[in-house]
Amino acid sequence: MQTNSAALDENLRRIRADINETDNLLLELLNRRAALSIEAGRIKARDNSPVFRPSREEEVLDRLRAANPGPLPNEHLLAVYREILSSSRTLQRSLRVAFLGPEGTFSHMACLEYFGAGVSAAPMPGLEHVFMAVRRRECDLGVVPVENSVNGTVVQSMDLFAAQEVYVQAEHFSRIRLCLVSAETTPGAVESVYSHAQALGQCANWLRDKMPNAERISLESSALAARRAAKEKGGAAICHPSVAENLGLNILASGIEDVPDNMTRFFIIGPDEAGEWEDKTAQMKSSILFLLADRPGSLASVLQIFFRAGINLSKLESRPMRGESWKYVFFADLDCDLRAAKYSPLVEELRVCCLRLRLLGSYPKGIAQKA
């Protein structure tokens, strides 16, 4: 008679054998999918079609999410398929994607989350360089932060959209986890805290309570701040935990963001408009910028157009127009696909009301994962 331990060992051996058989099937299917991706790439090359089709990729992910019976959580399923899609793109042609560097910034993390490890990620010294690299076609795409759930709009990105002719291809929400890192071993030894202005703002209350005497210094990126803190006595940085590991720094405090559900919204930008969205049932958004005449009622006229069409504005913000005193450019997010034929009369009506109107892009709604 088998002991309980022997029976457990036998069951475990059987399960492992089944896992090995399943892995072999997965390997066969993954290679079959890879071969199909290579063939699709040949067809795209003949037609000079783009490798990155956000509409097709989101359609694949949405279909899998809806069909998943479990027990594999959708979050895990989508993470696996992000990498599968990343491999498929790379087999067709490697994509060069610009982000605010150096490696380890939250823009870099968002780039890897969205495009997977197969992407050729290109760090840029500033956000303006990301926009320029895309506009000049030095990079295929770019990843730029546009809004944080705690600290609001990234105004530099908004200003750059007004100045640079690029287009929104997709949006991505990234969970932001902040930690205090330093070569020092105790928070009491910290005299200066470096980070990007957005990160400093996202943990302003924590800094006020825990580090009231430390000087706060804004730099171009959180990863650059960590590199500076690593070289400076009494220096610390607020950044992603992985940066501390890469630089050999101590994590003095974790989870220091003021709001646990801290999310940043990123845009994926390209030099051309995205292709037509193929899934007609998808929930779509459009982003626009427009310039109005300086007269009473001009903004109300635009808002009335959206009201009459039953279109919800999920975001509306103004920024000073660079080079023109006391003129403002407006940015809006609309819960619709403004490129759809049924909205053509509405777009023409908007052009009459606005001194300038530009559709930044229509794209599927991203999913903001909860903490």
C-alpha positions in Angstrom: 0.0 0.0 0.0 1.4 3.4 -1.0 2.1 5.9 1.7 0.5 9.4 1.4 3.9 10.8 0.4 4.4 8.2 -2.3 0.9 8.9 -3.7 1.6 12.6 -3.7 4.8 12.0 -5.6 3.1 9.8 -8.1 0.4 12.5 -8.7 3.0 15.2 -9.1 4.9 13.1 -11.6 1.8 12.6 -13.6 1.0 16.3 -13.5 4.5 17.2 -14.6 4.3 14.7 -17.5 1.0 16.4 -18.6 2.7 19.8 -18.3 5.6 18.6 -20.5 3.1 17.3 -23.1 1.2 20.6 -23.0 4.4 22.6 -23.4 5.3 20.6 -26.5 1.9 21.4 -28.0 2.3 25.1 -27.1 5.8 25.1 -28.7 4.3 23.6 -31.9 1.5 26.1 -32.0 3.8 29.1 -31.2 6.1 28.1 -34.1 3.1 27.7 -36.4 1.9 31.2 -35.4 5.4 32.5 -36.0 5.4 31.1 -39.5 2.1 32.7 -40.2 3.4 36.0 -38.9 6.4 35.8 -41.2 4.1 35.1 -44.2 1.9 38.1 -43.2 5.1 40.2 -43.0 6.0 39.3 -46.6 2.5 40.4 -47.8 2.8 43.7 -45.8 6.2 44.3 -47.3 4.8 43.9 -50.9 2.0 46.4 -50.1 4.3 48.6 -48.0 1.9 48.2 -45.1 2.8 49.1 -41.5 4.0 46.3 -39.2 2.3 47.9 -36.2 -1.5 47.8 -36.6 -3.0 48.8 -33.2 -6.5 48.1 -34.4 -5.6 44.5 -35.3 -3.6 43.9 -32.1 -6.3 45.3 -29.8 -8.9 43.2 -31.7 -6.8 40.0 -31.0 -6.5 40.9 -27.3 -10.2 41.8 -26.9 -11.2 38.5 -28.6 -9.0 36.5 -26.3 -10.1 38.4 -23.2 -13.8 37.7 -24.0 -13.1 34.0 -24.9 -11.0 33.2 -21.9 -12.8 30.6 -19.6 -10.1 30.7 -16.9 -8.5 29.7 -14.5 -5.8 31.8 -16.2 -6.5 35.4 -15.2 -7.0 37.8 -18.1 -4.1 40.0 -16.8 -1.7 37.0 -17.1 -3.2 36.0 -20.5 -2.7 39.5 -21.9 0.8 39.8 -20.6 1.7 36.5 -22.4 0.1 37.7 -25.6 1.8 41.1 -25.5 5.1 39.2 -25.8 3.7 36.9 -28.5 2.6 40.0 -30.5 6.0 41.6 -29.8 7.7 38.5 -31.3 5.4 38.5 -34.3 6.3 42.2 -35.1 10.0 41.5 -34.7 9.8 38.5 -37.1 8.2 40.9 -39.7 10.4 43.9 -39.0 12.0 45.3 -35.9 10.2 48.5 -34.6 12.2 51.3 -33.2 10.3 53.1 -30.5 11.4 56.3 -28.9 10.9 57.1 -25.2 12.1 59.5 -22.6 15.3 58.0 -21.3 17.5 56.8 -20.0 16.5 53.2 -19.5 14.5 52.7 -16.3 12.1 55.7 -16.7 8.4 55.1 -16.4 8.2 55.8 -20.1 10.6 53.0 -20.7 8.5 50.6 -18.5 5.4 51.6 -20.4 7.1 51.0 -23.7 8.1 47.5 -22.6 4.6 46.8 -21.2 2.9 47.8 -24.4 5.3 46.6 -27.0 6.9 43.7 -25.2 10.6 42.7 -24.9 11.1 42.3 -28.7 10.8 46.1 -29.3 13.9 48.1 -30.2 13.5 50.8 -27.5 15.3 54.0 -28.2 16.0 56.3 -25.2 15.8 60.1 -25.9 17.3 62.8 -23.7 14.0 64.8 -23.6 10.3 64.6 -24.5 10.9 67.0 -27.4 13.4 64.6 -28.9 10.8 61.8 -28.8 8.4 63.9 -30.8 11.1 65.0 -33.3 12.4 61.5 -33.7 8.9 60.3 -34.7 8.1 63.3 -36.9 11.4 62.9 -38.8 10.8 59.1 -39.1 14.0 58.4 -37.3 11.9 56.1 -35.1 8.7 54.3 -36.1 6.8 55.2 -33.0 7.1 57.0 -29.7 5.7 56.6 -26.1 4.9 59.8 -24.3 3.1 60.5 -21.0 0.1 62.7 -21.2 -1.7 62.5 -17.9 -1.4 61.2 -14.4 -4.3 60.2 -12.1 -2.8 62.1 -9.2 -0.8 65.0 -10.7 -2.8 65.8 -13.8 -1.8 66.7 -17.3 1.9 66.5 -18.5 1.9 70.0 -19.9 5.1 69.6 -21.9 3.5 66.8 -23.9 0.5 68.9 -24.6 2.7 71.8 -25.8 4.6 69.5 -28.0 1.4 68.1 -29.6 0.6 71.7 -30.6 4.1 72.2 -32.0 4.8 68.9 -33.7 2.7 67.2 -36.4 2.4 63.6 -35.0 -0.6 61.3 -34.6 -2.0 59.3 -31.7 -2.1 55.6 -32.6 -3.1 54.1 -29.2 -3.3 54.8 -25.5 -1.8 52.8 -22.6 -2.4 53.0 -18.9 0.6 52.1 -16.7 0.5 51.5 -12.9 3.1 53.8 -11.3 4.9 52.5 -8.2 7.4 54.9 -6.6 10.2 54.2 -4.2 12.9 56.3 -2.5 16.4 55.0 -3.4 19.9 56.1 -2.4 23.4 55.0 -1.8 22.7 56.0 1.8 21.4 53.4 4.2 18.9 55.5 6.2 16.4 58.2 5.3 17.9 60.4 7.9 21.1 60.7 5.9 19.2 62.1 2.8 19.6 65.8 2.2 18.4 66.1 -1.4 15.6 64.2 -3.3 15.8 64.1 -7.1 13.1 63.0 -9.6 11.0 64.1 -12.5 8.5 66.9 -11.6 5.6 64.5 -12.1 7.0 61.9 -9.7 7.8 64.5 -7.1 4.2 65.7 -7.3 2.8 62.2 -7.1 4.3 61.7 -3.6 4.3 65.4 -2.4 2.4 64.5 0.8 4.8 61.6 1.7 7.8 63.9 1.2 6.2 66.6 3.3 5.5 64.2 6.2 8.6 62.0 6.0 11.3 64.2 4.5 10.4 67.7 5.5 14.0 69.0 5.5 15.1 67.4 2.3 15.5 69.6 -0.8 13.4 68.5 -3.8 15.1 68.9 -7.2 13.3 68.3 -10.5 15.3 66.6 -13.3 14.5 65.5 -16.8 13.6 61.9 -15.8 13.4 59.7 -12.8 16.1 57.3 -14.1 18.5 60.2 -14.6 17.7 61.3 -11.0 18.7 57.9 -9.7 22.0 58.1 -11.5 22.7 61.4 -10.0 21.7 60.2 -6.5 24.0 57.3 -6.8 27.0 59.6 -7.2 26.1 62.2 -4.6 26.5 62.1 -0.8 23.2 62.7 0.9 21.4 62.3 -2.5 18.2 60.2 -3.1 15.9 59.7 -5.9 12.2 58.8 -6.5 12.0 56.2 -9.3 10.9 52.7 -10.3 12.1 49.9 -8.0 14.0 48.2 -10.8 16.3 51.2 -11.2 17.6 50.6 -7.7 18.5 47.0 -8.5 20.3 48.0 -11.7 22.4 50.7 -10.0 23.0 48.9 -6.8 21.1 51.4 -4.7 19.3 50.9 -1.4 15.5 51.1 -1.4 14.8 53.3 1.7 11.0 53.3 1.3 8.5 51.7 -1.1 5.0 52.6 -2.2 5.5 56.2 -1.4 2.9 57.5 -3.9 0.2 59.5 -2.2 -2.6 57.5 -3.9 -2.3 53.7 -4.2 -4.2 53.6 -7.5 -1.6 55.8 -9.2 -1.8 55.5 -13.0 -0.2 57.4 -15.9 -1.8 57.5 -19.3 0.6 57.3 -22.2 0.0 57.9 -25.9 1.6 55.8 -28.6 2.5 58.3 -31.4 3.4 57.9 -35.0 4.3 60.1 -38.0 1.0 59.1 -39.8 -2.6 58.5 -38.8 -3.4 55.0 -37.7 -5.2 52.7 -40.1 -8.9 52.3 -39.9 -10.2 50.5 -36.8 -11.4 47.2 -38.0 -13.6 46.2 -35.0 -16.7 48.3 -35.5 -18.0 47.4 -32.0 -15.0 48.7 -30.1 -15.2 51.6 -27.7 -13.3 54.4 -29.4 -11.8 57.8 -28.3 -10.6 60.7 -30.4 -8.2 63.4 -29.3 -8.3 66.9 -31.0 -6.7 70.3 -30.6 -8.4 73.5 -31.7 -7.8 77.2 -31.6 -10.6 79.7 -31.1 -11.2 83.3 -31.9 -10.9 85.6 -28.9 -14.6 86.5 -28.7 -17.5 85.8 -26.3 -19.2 82.5 -26.9 -16.6 80.9 -29.1 -16.0 78.0 -26.8 -19.7 77.6 -26.0 -20.3 77.2 -29.8 -17.9 74.3 -30.0 -19.4 72.6 -26.9 -22.9 73.0 -28.3 -21.8 71.0 -31.4 -20.7 68.1 -29.3 -23.8 68.4 -27.1 -26.2 68.3 -30.0 -24.4 65.2 -31.4 -24.5 63.5 -28.0 -20.7 63.2 -27.7 -19.2 63.1 -24.3 -16.0 65.1 -23.6 -13.9 63.1 -21.2 -11.2 65.8 -21.1 -11.0 69.5 -22.0 -8.0 71.6 -21.3 -6.4 74.8 -22.6 -2.7 75.8 -22.9 -1.2 79.2 -23.9 -0.3 79.3 -27.6 3.4 79.5 -28.0 4.5 82.7 -29.7 1.1 84.4 -29.6 0.2 86.3 -26.4 -3.2 85.7 -24.8 -4.2 83.1 -27.3 -5.0 79.5 -26.1 -5.1 76.2 -27.8 -7.7 73.7 -26.5 -7.2 69.9 -26.2 -10.2 67.6 -25.9 -10.8 63.8 -25.6 -14.1 62.7 -27.2 -15.8 59.4 -26.6 -16.3 58.6 -30.3 -14.5 57.8 -33.5 -14.4 61.2 -35.1 -13.0 59.7 -38.3 -16.2 57.8 -38.9 -18.2 58.9 -41.9 -21.3 59.8 -39.8 -19.2 62.6 -38.1 -18.0 64.3 -41.3 -20.7 67.0 -41.1 -19.8 67.6 -37.4 -16.1 68.0 -38.3 -17.0 70.5 -41.0 -19.1 72.4 -38.5 -16.1 72.5 -36.1 -13.8 73.8 -38.8 -16.2 76.8 -39.3 -16.2 77.6 -35.6 -12.4 77.1 -35.1 -9.5 79.1 -36.3 -7.5 75.8 -36.4 -8.6 72.2 -35.9 -6.4 69.1 -35.9 -7.5 65.5 -35.2 -4.6 64.0 -33.2 -6.0 60.5 -33.6 -8.8 58.1 -33.1 -8.0 55.0 -31.1 -9.5 52.2 -28.9 -10.1 53.0 -25.3 -7.2 51.7 -23.2 -7.8 49.7 -20.0 -6.8 51.2 -16.7 -5.8 48.3 -14.5 -6.6 48.7 -10.8 -4.0 48.3 -8.1 
